[in-house]
Amino acid sequence: VKLVNFFFVETFRERLVSLGDGTSREVLLLDEVDSTSTELKRRIKQGAMPGTIAVAHRQTQGRGRLGRVWHSSPLGNLYLSILMETGAPTNETVPLLPLAAGIAAHEAATEVGAYCHLKWPNDVLVSGKKLAGILCEAVMMSKDRAQVIVGLGVNIPDAPFPPEIAHTAVSLNTVLKKEIDISFLAAGFVSSLESWNLRITKGDRAALIQEWRKRAEPFGRGVKVGDVTGKTVDLASDGRLIVLDDHGQEHLIAGGIVESVEFDPNP
Ligand code: BTN
């Protein structure tokens, strides 16, 4: 199969710098990997620094939220994971990172011309179909220090999906009716995510919640999250989703971080 989209590290870096991100970071470009997020997990053990990015042209075991598989077409999509370090206290900052990642993905997609909305916590939808998904996994380095692996997958080529997701997924090139440079898209995501992470660290939680709301699909939609079925009401000030169930009871749903593991230097 012929790969449609190439990731260019130089374009990516130049774009990042032009967006004001002067960080020197390691960018690993892999032709094929099981999962860019699994790769970063391995790299943490080898001492990878916060800010390290893994991008792959192909993934053989892409992972989604809630233990799902992330369909990773061999034609090439954007598969990017970044190691983020949040500020203290981690119990307040870490849960906000998935929302920040959603905002960043939404912003990056909007900037290249897509009209999209966020679905809690961080799916990017175009007309109700999924354009991008995000997986956030926290690794506790010590009691009060966490690193979060943020993995972004964006459907890119204008090519058919497998039947299981054909009605629920959409691709960027299909939406835009043209091909885009995924290195640009990636830089937009990273730069926005870094700046929101900084704001979270400074305690600017209200601005983040407000920004997420602005980019979200309207509340009042029917949802099923875990064992709660009802309608979305709002985003709470701590980032949890408020759902009103069919019996008139309100629930606060957390769930942006799918997995939290202790760091084990000697596995
Ligand atoms: C979801 O919506 O369920 C989250 C999908 C996240 C997919 C990305 S692709 C890059 C990174 N590597 C993975 O294995 N998963 C994330």
Boltz pocket constraint, residues with backbone or C-beta under 6 A from the ligand:
constraints:
  - pocket:
      binder: B
      contacts: [[A, 34], [A, 35], [A, 36], [A, 37], [A, 38], [A, 59], [A, 61], [A, 62], [A, 63], [A, 64], [A, 65], [A, 66], [A, 68], [A, 70], [A, 78], [A, 79], [A, 80], [A, 81], [A, 123], [A, 132], [A, 133], [A, 134], [A, 135], [A, 151], [A, 152], [A, 153], [A, 154]]
      max_distance: 6.0
